[in-house]
Amino acid sequence: MAAAAAAAEELAGRRGRGPEPGPGPGSPAGRVGGEGSPGGGRRVFSPAGEFREFSRRQLRDMERLFRQYDAGKDGFIDLMELKLMMEKLGAPQTHLGLKNMIKEVDEDLDSKLSFREFLLIFRKAAAGELQEDSGLHALARLSEIDVSTEGVKGAKSFFEAKVQAIHDASRFEEEIKAEQEEKKKQAEELKQRKAAFKELQSTFKQ
């Protein structure tokens, strides 16, 4: 009788507690992120800091393109998502061709593309390091990202690309300074408007 009562009491206790908690969407086990992925990652990655040869606009366009084909929204483009991407761009690849595309920039050997590895494609294209008949060259060429207007894709050698990168890095810093000056100007205008409003208030009170 005592054993039966103890068993019943234990069962009732379990029912009161409810199911054991599992990994939620926000936990490390519930969501897998990759290095440099737009949605989060294993470590902090700054595209603007590492890929200074590209302008802020170009980096935004690359991120938009990456997110567009990251169908799983996990911060990676896997083989099937890359397959769909190349078909949409009008340059379908064989299964082996897709694997070779990933392999060429897959630094962490996880057989998929993080956002950082995706940017490496355009870096290699800008430096002239991609074979013209390769899938990665087709991806860079057919994407909606126009880097040729900046003179990056037109670099004929790695040295020229490096020179261009230095020039673009200076332009990037100028963009930052211009934004800071604009914000400073707006803050000053707001300050002046507030001062004028207070002066108007004091006039009415008199």
FIKOLZA-1660 file (N, C-alpha, C; in steps of 0.1 Angstrom, whole numbers, plus 5000, padded with zeros to 4 digits):
% residues 206
   i   px   py   pz ch aa at
   1 5008 4988 5000  A  M  N
   1 5000 5000 5000  A  M CA
   1 5009 5013 5000  A  M  C
   2 5019 5012 5009  A  A  N
   2 5028 5024 5009  A  A CA
   2 5035 5027 4996  A  A  C
   3 5039 5016 4989  A  A  N
   3 5046 5017 4976  A  A CA
   3 5037 5023 4966  A  A  C
   4 5024 5018 4966  A  A  N
   4 5014 5023 4956  A  A CA
   4 5011 5038 4959  A  A  C
   5 5010 5042 4971  A  A  N
   5 5008 5056 4975  A  A CA
   5 5019 5065 4970  A  A  C
   6 5032 5060 4972  A  A  N
   6 5043 5068 4968  A  A CA
   6 5044 5070 4953  A  A  C
   7 5040 5059 4946  A  A  N
   7 5040 5060 4931  A  A CA
   7 5030 5070 4926  A  A  C
   8 5018 5069 4933  A  A  N
   8 5008 5079 4929  A  A CA
   8 5012 5093 4931  A  A  C
   9 5018 5095 4943  A  E  N
   9 5023 5108 4947  A  E CA
   9 5033 5114 4937  A  E  C
  10 5043 5105 4932  A  E  N
  10 5053 5109 4923  A  E CA
  10 5047 5113 4909  A  E  C
  11 5037 5104 4905  A  L  N
  11 5030 5107 4892  A  L CA
  11 5023 5121 4893  A  L  C
  12 5016 5123 4904  A  A  N
  12 5009 5136 4905  A  A CA
  12 5019 5148 4905  A  A  C
  13 5031 5146 4911  A  G  N
  13 5041 5156 4911  A  G CA
  13 5046 5159 4897  A  G  C
  14 5048 5149 4888  A  R  N
  14 5052 5151 4875  A  R CA
  14 5042 5159 4867  A  R  C
  15 5029 5155 4869  A  R  N
  15 5018 5162 4862  A  R CA
  15 5018 5177 4865  A  R  C
  16 5021 5180 4878  A  G  N
  16 5020 5194 4882  A  G CA
  16 5032 5202 4876  A  G  C
  17 5043 5195 4874  A  R  N
  17 5055 5203 4869  A  R CA
  17 5053 5205 4854  A  R  C
  18 5046 5197 4846  A  G  N
  18 5045 5198 4832  A  G CA
  18 5057 5193 4825  A  G  C
  19 5057 5194 4811  A  P  N
  19 5068 5188 4804  A  P CA
  19 5081 5195 4806  A  P  C
  20 5092 5187 4805  A  E  N
  20 5106 5192 4807  A  E CA
  20 5109 5203 4796  A  E  C
  21 5115 5214 4799  A  P  N
  21 5118 5224 4789  A  P CA
  21 5128 5220 4779  A  P  C
  22 5126 5224 4766  A  G  N
  22 5134 5221 4755  A  G CA
  22 5141 5233 4750  A  G  C
  23 5150 5232 4740  A  P  N
  23 5156 5244 4735  A  P CA
  23 5146 5253 4727  A  P  C
  24 5146 5266 4730  A  G  N
  24 5137 5275 4724  A  G CA
  24 5143 5281 4712  A  G  C
  25 5135 5289 4704  A  P  N
  25 5140 5295 4692  A  P CA
  25 5152 5304 4694  A  P  C
  26 5153 5310 4706  A  G  N
  26 5163 5320 4709  A  G CA
  26 5176 5314 4715  A  G  C
  27 5175 5301 4718  A  S  N
  27 5187 5295 4725  A  S CA
  27 5197 5290 4715  A  S  C
  28 5209 5288 4719  A  P  N
  28 5220 5283 4710  A  P CA
  28 5216 5270 4703  A  P  C
  29 5209 5261 4710  A  A  N
  29 5205 5249 4704  A  A CA
  29 5193 5250 4695  A  A  C
  30 5185 5260 4697  A  G  N
  30 5173 5262 4689  A  G CA
  30 5175 5270 4676  A  G  C
  31 5187 5277 4675  A  R  N
  31 5189 5284 4663  A  R CA
  31 5204 5283 4660  A  R  C
  32 5207 5279 4648  A  V  N
  32 5221 5277 4644  A  V CA
  32 5225 5290 4636  A  V  C
  33 5236 5296 4640  A  G  N
  33 5241 5308 4633  A  G CA
  33 5255 5305 4628  A  G  C
  34 5259 5312 4617  A  G  N
  34 5272 5310 4612  A  G CA
  34 5280 5323 4613  A  G  C
  35 5293 5321 4612  A  E  N
  35 5302 5332 4613  A  E CA
  35 5299 5342 4602  A  E  C
  36 5297 5354 4606  A  G  N
  36 5294 5365 4596  A  G CA
  36 5280 5364 4590  A  G  C
  37 5271 5356 4595  A  S  N
  37 5258 5356 4589  A  S CA
  37 5250 5368 4593  A  S  C
  38 5241 5374 4584  A  P  N
  38 5234 5386 4587  A  P CA
  38 5225 5384 4599  A  P  C
  39 5220 5372 4602  A  G  N
  39 5210 5370 4613  A  G CA
  39 5217 5367 4626  A  G  C
  40 5230 5367 4627  A  G  N
  40 5237 5363 4639  A  G CA
  40 5248 5354 4636  A  G  C
  41 5256 5350 4646  A  G  N
  41 5268 5342 4642  A  G CA
  41 5275 5337 4654  A  G  C
  42 5286 5329 4652  A  R  N
  42 5294 5324 4662  A  R CA
  42 5303 5335 4668  A  R  C
  43 5307 5345 4659  A  R  N
  43 5315 5356 4664  A  R CA
  43 5311 5368 4656  A  R  C
  44 5315 5380 4662  A  V  N
  44 5311 5392 4656  A  V CA
  44 5319 5394 4643  A  V  C
  45 5312 5398 4633  A  F  N
  45 5318 5400 4619  A  F CA
  45 5314 5413 4614  A  F  C
  46 5323 5421 4610  A  S  N
  46 5320 5434 4605  A  S CA
  46 5324 5435 4590  A  S  C
  47 5314 5434 4581  A  P  N
  47 5317 5434 4567  A  P CA
  47 5324 5447 4563  A  P  C
  48 5320 5458 4568  A  A  N
  48 5326 5471 4564  A  A CA
  48 5341 5472 4569  A  A  C
  49 5344 5465 4580  A  G  N
  49 5357 5465 4585  A  G CA
  49 5366 5456 4578  A  G  C
  50 5361 5444 4573  A  E  N
  50 5370 5435 4567  A  E CA
  50 5370 5437 4551  A  E  C
  51 5359 5440 4546  A  F  N
  51 5358 5442 4531  A  F CA
  51 5358 5457 4527  A  F  C
  52 5368 5463 4530  A  R  N
  52 5369 5478 4528  A  R CA
  52 5370 5482 4513  A  R  C
  53 5372 5472 4505  A  E  N
  53 5373 5475 4490  A  E CA
  53 5359 5478 4484  A  E  C
  54 5349 5475 4492  A  F  N
  54 5335 5477 4487  A  F CA
  54 5329 5489 4494  A  F  C
  55 5321 5497 4487  A  S  N
  55 5314 5508 4494  A  S CA
  55 5302 5503 4502  A  S  C
  56 5297 5511 4511  A  R  N
  56 5286 5508 4519  A  R CA
  56 5274 5503 4511  A  R  C
  57 5271 5510 4500  A  R  N
  57 5260 5506 4491  A  R CA
  57 5262 5492 4486  A  R  C
  58 5274 5489 4481  A  Q  N
  58 5277 5476 4476  A  Q CA
  58 5275 5465 4486  A  Q  C
  59 5279 5468 4498  A  L  N
  59 5278 5458 4509  A  L CA
  59 5263 5456 4512  A  L  C
  60 5255 5467 4512  A  R  N
  60 5241 5465 4515  A  R CA
  60 5234 5457 4504  A  R  C
  61 5238 5459 4491  A  D  N
  61 5233 5452 4480  A  D CA
  61 5237 5437 4481  A  D  C
  62 5249 5434 4485  A  M  N
  62 5253 5420 4487  A  M CA
  62 5245 5413 4498  A  M  C
  63 5243 5420 4509  A  E  N
  63 5235 5415 4520  A  E CA
  63 5221 5412 4516  A  E  C
  64 5215 5421 4508  A  R  N
  64 5202 5420 4503  A  R CA
  64 5201 5407 4494  A  R  C
  65 5211 5405 4485  A  L  N
  65 5211 5394 4477  A  L CA
  65 5212 5381 4485  A  L  C
  66 5221 5381 4495  A  F  N
  66 5223 5369 4503  A  F CA
  66 5210 5366 4511  A  F  C
  67 5203 5375 4516  A  R  N
  67 5191 5373 4524  A  R CA
  67 5180 5368 4514  A  R  C
  68 5180 5373 4502  A  Q  N
  68 5170 5368 4492  A  Q CA
  68 5170 5353 4490  A  Q  C
  69 5182 5348 4489  A  Y  N
  69 5184 5333 4486  A  Y CA
  69 5186 5325 4498  A  Y  C
  70 5187 5331 4510  A  D  N
  70 5188 5323 4523  A  D CA
  70 5174 5319 4527  A  D  C
  71 5168 5309 4519  A  A  N
  71 5154 5306 4521  A  A CA
  71 5151 5300 4535  A  A  C
  72 5161 5294 4541  A  G  N
  72 5159 5288 4555  A  G CA
  72 5161 5299 4565  A  G  C
  73 5165 5311 4562  A  K  N
  73 5167 5322 4572  A  K CA
  73 5176 5317 4583  A  K  C
  74 5186 5309 4581  A  D  N
  74 5195 5305 4591  A  D CA
  74 5209 5311 4590  A  D  C
  75 5210 5321 4581  A  G  N
  75 5223 5328 4580  A  G CA
  75 5233 5321 4571  A  G  C
  76 5228 5311 4563  A  F  N
  76 5236 5304 4554  A  F CA
  76 5229 5302 4541  A  F  C
  77 5237 5300 4530  A  I  N
  77 5232 5295 4517  A  I CA
  77 5237 5281 4515  A  I  C
  78 5229 5271 4516  A  D  N
  78 5233 5257 4514  A  D CA
  78 5233 5253 4499  A  D  C
  79 5236 5241 4496  A  L  N
  79 5237 5237 4482  A  L CA
  79 5224 5238 4475  A  L  C
  80 5213 5235 4481  A  M  N
  80 5200 5236 4474  A  M CA
  80 5196 5250 4471  A  M  C
  81 5199 5259 4481  A  E  N
  81 5196 5273 4480  A  E CA
  81 5205 5279 4469  A  E  C
  82 5218 5275 4468  A  L  N
  82 5227 5280 4458  A  L CA
  82 5222 5275 4444  A  L  C
  83 5217 5263 4443  A  K  N
  83 5212 5257 4431  A  K CA
  83 5200 5266 4426  A  K  C
  84 5191 5270 4435  A  L  N
  84 5180 5278 4431  A  L CA
  84 5185 5292 4427  A  L  C
  85 5195 5297 4434  A  M  N
  85 5200 5310 4430  A  M CA
  85 5206 5311 4416  A  M  C
  86 5214 5300 4413  A  M  N
  86 5221 5300 4400  A  M CA
  86 5210 5298 4389  A  M  C
  87 5200 5291 4392  A  E  N
  87 5189 5289 4382  A  E CA
  87 5182 5303 4379  A  E  C
  88 5179 5310 4390  A  K  N
  88 5173 5323 4389  A  K CA
  88 5181 5333 4381  A  K  C
  89 5195 5332 4383  A  L  N
  89 5204 5341 4376  A  L CA
  89 5206 5337 4362  A  L  C
  90 5200 5325 4358  A  G  N
  90 5202 5321 4344  A  G CA
  90 5215 5313 4341  A  G  C
  91 5221 5308 4351  A  A  N
  91 5233 5300 4349  A  A CA
  91 5233 5287 4358  A  A  C
  92 5223 5278 4355  A  P  N
  92 5222 5266 4363  A  P CA
  92 5235 5258 4362  A  P  C
  93 5238 5251 4374  A  Q  N
  93 5250 5243 4376  A  Q CA
  93 5246 5229 4379  A  Q  C
  94 5256 5220 4375  A  T  N
  94 5254 5206 4379  A  T CA
  94 5256 5204 4394  A  T  C
  95 5253 5193 4400  A  H  N
  95 5255 5190 4414  A  H CA
  95 5270 5192 4418  A  H  C
  96 5278 5186 4409  A  L  N
  96 5293 5187 4412  A  L CA
  96 5298 5202 4411  A  L  C
  97 5292 5209 4401  A  G  N
  97 5296 5223 4399  A  G CA
  97 5292 5231 4411  A  G  C
  98 5280 5229 4417  A  L  N
  98 5276 5236 4429  A  L CA
  98 5285 5233 4441  A  L  C
  99 5289 5220 4442  A  K  N
  99 5298 5217 4453  A  K CA
  99 5311 5223 4452  A  K  C
 100 5316 5224 4439  A  N  N
 100 5329 5231 4437  A  N CA
 100 5328 5246 4440  A  N  C
 101 5317 5252 4437  A  M  N
 101 5315 5266 4439  A  M CA
 101 5316 5269 4454  A  M  C
 102 5309 5261 4462  A  I  N
 102 5310 5262 4477  A  I CA
 102 5324 5260 4482  A  I  C
 103 5330 5249 4477  A  K  N
 103 5343 5245 4481  A  K CA
 103 5354 5256 4480  A  K  C
 104 5353 5264 4469  A  E  N
 104 5363 5274 4466  A  E CA
 104 5364 5285 4476  A  E  C
 105 5353 5288 4483  A  V  N
 105 5353 5298 4494  A  V CA
 105 5349 5293 4508  A  V  C
 106 5347 5280 4509  A  D  N
 106 5342 5274 4521  A  D CA
 106 5354 5273 4531  A  D  C
 107 5357 5284 4538  A  E  N
 107 5369 5284 4547  A  E CA
 107 5367 5275 4559  A  E  C
 108 5354 5274 4564  A  D  N
 108 5352 5265 4576  A  D CA
 108 5348 5251 4573  A  D  C
 109 5347 5248 4560  A  L  N
 109 5345 5234 4556  A  L CA
 109 5332 5228 4561  A  L  C
 110 5321 5237 4561  A  D  N
 110 5308 5232 4566  A  D CA
 110 5299 5229 4554  A  D  C
 111 5304 5230 4542  A  S  N
 111 5297 5227 4529  A  S CA
 111 5285 5237 4527  A  S  C
 112 5286 5249 4532  A  K  N
 112 5276 5259 4529  A  K CA
 112 5282 5273 4530  A  K  C
 113 5275 5283 4525  A  L  N
 113 5281 5297 4525  A  L CA
 113 5276 5305 4536  A  L  C
 114 5285 5310 4545  A  S  N
 114 5281 5321 4554  A  S CA
 114 5281 5334 4546  A  S  C
 115 5277 5345 4553  A  F  N
 115 5277 5358 4546  A  F CA
 115 5291 5362 4543  A  F  C
 116 5300 5360 4552  A  R  N
 116 5314 5363 4550  A  R CA
 116 5320 5356 4537  A  R  C
 117 5317 5343 4536  A  E  N
 117 5322 5335 4525  A  E CA
 117 5315 5339 4512  A  E  C
 118 5303 5344 4513  A  F  N
 118 5296 5350 4502  A  F CA
 118 5303 5362 4496  A  F  C
 119 5307 5370 4506  A  L  N
 119 5315 5382 4502  A  L CA
 119 5328 5379 4496  A  L  C
 120 5334 5368 4500  A  L  N
 120 5347 5364 4494  A  L CA
 120 5346 5362 4479  A  L  C
 121 5334 5357 4474  A  I  N
 121 5331 5355 4460  A  I CA
 121 5334 5368 4452  A  I  C
 122 5328 5379 4457  A  F  N
 122 5329 5392 4451  A  F CA
 122 5344 5398 4452  A  F  C
 123 5350 5395 4463  A  R  N
 123 5364 5399 4465  A  R CA
 123 5373 5392 4455  A  R  C
 124 5371 5379 4453  A  K  N
 124 5379 5371 4443  A  K CA
 124 5376 5376 4429  A  K  C
 125 5363 5379 4426  A  A  N
 125 5359 5384 4413  A  A CA
 125 5366 5398 4411  A  A  C
 126 5366 5407 4421  A  A  N
 126 5372 5420 4419  A  A CA
 126 5387 5419 4417  A  A  C
 127 5394 5409 4423  A  A  N
 127 5408 5407 4422  A  A CA
 127 5412 5399 4409  A  A  C
 128 5402 5394 4402  A  G  N
 128 5405 5387 4390  A  G CA
 128 5410 5373 4393  A  G  C
 129 5405 5367 4404  A  E  N
 129 5410 5354 4408  A  E CA
 129 5401 5343 4405  A  E  C
 130 5390 5346 4398  A  L  N
 130 5380 5335 4394  A  L CA
 130 5382 5332 4379  A  L  C
 131 5381 5319 4376  A  Q  N
 131 5381 5315 4362  A  Q CA
 131 5368 5320 4355  A  Q  C
 132 5370 5325 4343  A  E  N
 132 5358 5331 4336  A  E CA
 132 5347 5321 4333  A  E  C
 133 5350 5308 4333  A  D  N
 133 5340 5298 4330  A  D CA
 133 5335 5291 4343  A  D  C
 134 5339 5297 4354  A  S  N
 134 5335 5291 4367  A  S CA
 134 5321 5295 4372  A  S  C
 135 5315 5288 4380  A  G  N
 135 5302 5291 4385  A  G CA
 135 5302 5304 4394  A  G  C
 136 5313 5306 4402  A  L  N
 136 5314 5317 4410  A  L CA
 136 5315 5330 4402  A  L  C
 137 5322 5329 4391  A  H  N
 137 5324 5341 4382  A  H CA
 137 5310 5344 4376  A  H  C
 138 5303 5334 4372  A  A  N
 138 5289 5337 4367  A  A CA
 138 5280 5343 4377  A  A  C
 139 5281 5338 4390  A  L  N
 139 5273 5344 4401  A  L CA
 139 5276 5359 4402  A  L  C
 140 5289 5362 4403  A  A  N
 140 5293 5376 4405  A  A CA
 140 5289 5385 4393  A  A  C
 141 5291 5379 4381  A  R  N
 141 5288 5387 4369  A  R CA
 141 5273 5389 4367  A  R  C
 142 5265 5379 4370  A  L  N
 142 5250 5380 4367  A  L CA
 142 5242 5385 4379  A  L  C
 143 5248 5387 4390  A  S  N
 143 5240 5393 4402  A  S CA
 143 5237 5407 4398  A  S  C
 144 5227 5413 4406  A  E  N
 144 5223 5426 4403  A  E CA
 144 5233 5437 4409  A  E  C
 145 5243 5432 4416  A  I  N
 145 5253 5441 4422  A  I CA
 145 5262 5446 4412  A  I  C
 146 5262 5459 4409  A  D  N
 146 5271 5465 4399  A  D CA
 146 5283 5471 4406  A  D  C
 147 5294 5463 4405  A  V  N
 147 5307 5468 4411  A  V CA
 147 5315 5473 4400  A  V  C
 148 5312 5471 4387  A  S  N
 148 5320 5476 4376  A  S CA
 148 5320 5491 4376  A  S  C
 149 5310 5498 4380  A  T  N
 149 5309 5512 4380  A  T CA
 149 5319 5518 4389  A  T  C
 150 5323 5511 4399  A  E  N
 150 5333 5515 4409  A  E CA
 150 5348 5513 4404  A  E  C
 151 5349 5505 4393  A  G  N
 151 5362 5502 4388  A  G CA
 151 5368 5490 4394  A  G  C
 152 5360 5483 4402  A  V  N
 152 5366 5472 4410  A  V CA
 152 5366 5459 4401  A  V  C
 153 5355 5456 4395  A  K  N
 153 5355 5444 4387  A  K CA
 153 5364 5445 4375  A  K  C
 154 5367 5457 4371  A  G  N
 154 5375 5459 4359  A  G CA
 154 5390 5458 4362  A  G  C
 155 5394 5456 4374  A  A  N
 155 5408 5455 4377  A  A CA
 155 5414 5443 4370  A  A  C
 156 5425 5445 4363  A  K  N
 156 5431 5435 4354  A  K CA
 156 5441 5426 4362  A  K  C
 157 5444 5430 4374  A  S  N
 157 5454 5422 4381  A  S CA
 157 5451 5424 4396  A  S  C
 158 5457 5415 4404  A  F  N
 158 5456 5416 4418  A  F CA
 158 5461 5429 4424  A  F  C
 159 5473 5433 4418  A  F  N
 159 5479 5446 4422  A  F CA
 159 5469 5458 4420  A  F  C
 160 5463 5458 4408  A  E  N
 160 5454 5469 4405  A  E CA
 160 5442 5469 4414  A  E  C
 161 5438 5457 4418  A  A  N
 161 5426 5455 4427  A  A CA
 161 5430 5461 4441  A  A  C
 162 5443 5458 4445  A  K  N
 162 5447 5463 4458  A  K CA
 162 5448 5479 4458  A  K  C
 163 5453 5485 4447  A  V  N
 163 5453 5499 4446  A  V CA
 163 5439 5505 4446  A  V  C
 164 5430 5498 4439  A  Q  N
 164 5416 5502 4439  A  Q CA
 164 5410 5501 4453  A  Q  C
 165 5414 5491 4460  A  A  N
 165 5408 5489 4474  A  A CA
 165 5412 5500 4483  A  A  C
 166 5425 5505 4482  A  I  N
 166 5430 5516 4490  A  I CA
 166 5421 5529 4487  A  I  C
 167 5419 5531 4474  A  H  N
 167 5411 5542 4470  A  H CA
 167 5397 5541 4475  A  H  C
 168 5391 5529 4475  A  D  N
 168 5377 5527 4479  A  D CA
 168 5376 5529 4495  A  D  C
 169 5387 5525 4501  A  A  N
 169 5387 5526 4516  A  A CA
 169 5387 5540 4520  A  A  C
 170 5394 5549 4512  A  S  N
 170 5394 5563 4515  A  S CA
 170 5380 5569 4513  A  S  C
 171 5374 5564 4502  A  R  N
 171 5360 5569 4499  A  R CA
 171 5350 5565 4509  A  R  C
 172 5352 5553 4515  A  F  N
 172 5344 5548 4525  A  F CA
 172 5345 5557 4538  A  F  C
 173 5357 5561 4541  A  E  N
 173 5359 5569 4553  A  E CA
 173 5352 5583 4550  A  E  C
 174 5353 5588 4538  A  E  N
 174 5347 5600 4534  A  E CA
 174 5332 5600 4536  A  E  C
 175 5326 5588 4532  A  E  N
 175 5312 5586 4534  A  E CA
 175 5308 5587 4549  A  E  C
 176 5316 5581 4557  A  I  N
 176 5313 5581 4572  A  I CA
 176 5314 5595 4577  A  I  C
 177 5324 5603 4573  A  K  N
 177 5326 5616 4578  A  K CA
 177 5314 5625 4573  A  K  C
 178 5310 5623 4561  A  A  N
 178 5298 5631 4555  A  A CA
 178 5286 5628 4563  A  A  C
 179 5284 5615 4567  A  E  N
 179 5272 5612 4575  A  E CA
 179 5273 5618 4589  A  E  C
 180 5285 5618 4595  A  Q  N
 180 5287 5624 4608  A  Q CA
 180 5284 5639 4607  A  Q  C
 181 5289 5645 4597  A  E  N
 181 5287 5660 4596  A  E CA
 181 5272 5663 4594  A  E  C
 182 5265 5655 4586  A  E  N
 182 5251 5657 4584  A  E CA
 182 5243 5656 4597  A  E  C
 183 5247 5645 4605  A  K  N
 183 5240 5643 4618  A  K CA
 183 5243 5655 4628  A  K  C
 184 5256 5660 4627  A  K  N
 184 5260 5671 4636  A  K CA
 184 5252 5684 4632  A  K  C
 185 5250 5686 4619  A  K  N
 185 5243 5697 4613  A  K CA
 185 5228 5696 4618  A  K  C
 186 5222 5684 4617  A  Q  N
 186 5208 5683 4621  A  Q CA
 186 5206 5685 4636  A  Q  C
 187 5216 5681 4644  A  A  N
 187 5215 5682 4658  A  A CA
 187 5216 5697 4662  A  A  C
 188 5225 5705 4654  A  E  N
 188 5226 5719 4657  A  E CA
 188 5214 5726 4653  A  E  C
 189 5207 5723 4642  A  E  N
 189 5195 5729 4638  A  E CA
 189 5184 5726 4648  A  E  C
 190 5183 5714 4653  A  L  N
 190 5173 5711 4663  A  L CA
 190 5175 5719 4676  A  L  C
 191 5188 5721 4679  A  K  N
 191 5191 5729 4691  A  K CA
 191 5187 5743 4690  A  K  C
 192 5189 5749 4678  A  Q  N
 192 5185 5762 4675  A  Q CA
 192 5170 5764 4675  A  Q  C
 193 5163 5754 4669  A  R  N
 193 5148 5755 4669  A  R CA
 193 5143 5754 4684  A  R  C
 194 5149 5746 4692  A  K  N
 194 5144 5745 4706  A  K CA
 194 5147 5758 4713  A  K  C
 195 5158 5764 4711  A  A  N
 195 5162 5777 4717  A  A CA
 195 5152 5788 4713  A  A  C
 196 5149 5788 4700  A  A  N
 196 5139 5798 4694  A  A CA
 196 5125 5796 4700  A  A  C
 197 5121 5783 4702  A  F  N
 197 5108 5780 4708  A  F CA
 197 5107 5785 4722  A  F  C
 198 5118 5783 4730  A  K  N
 198 5118 5787 4744  A  K CA
 198 5118 5802 4745  A  K  C
 199 5125 5809 4736  A  E  N
 199 5125 5824 4736  A  E CA
 199 5111 5829 4732  A  E  C
 200 5104 5822 4723  A  L  N
 200 5090 5826 4720  A  L CA
 200 5081 5824 4731  A  L  C
 201 5083 5813 4739  A  Q  N
 201 5074 5810 4750  A  Q CA
 201 5076 5821 4761  A  Q  C
 202 5089 5825 4763  A  S  N
 202 5091 5835 4773  A  S CA
 202 5085 5848 4769  A  S  C
 203 5085 5851 4757  A  T  N
 203 5078 5863 4752  A  T CA
 203 5064 5864 4755  A  T  C
 204 5057 5852 4752  A  F  N
 204 5043 5851 4755  A  F CA
 204 5039 5852 4770  A  F  C
 205 5048 5847 4778  A  K  N
 205 5046 5847 4793  A  K CA
 205 5047 5862 4798  A  K  C
 206 5055 5870 4792  A  Q  N
 206 5056 5884 4796  A  Q CA
 206 5043 5892 4792  A  Q  C
% end
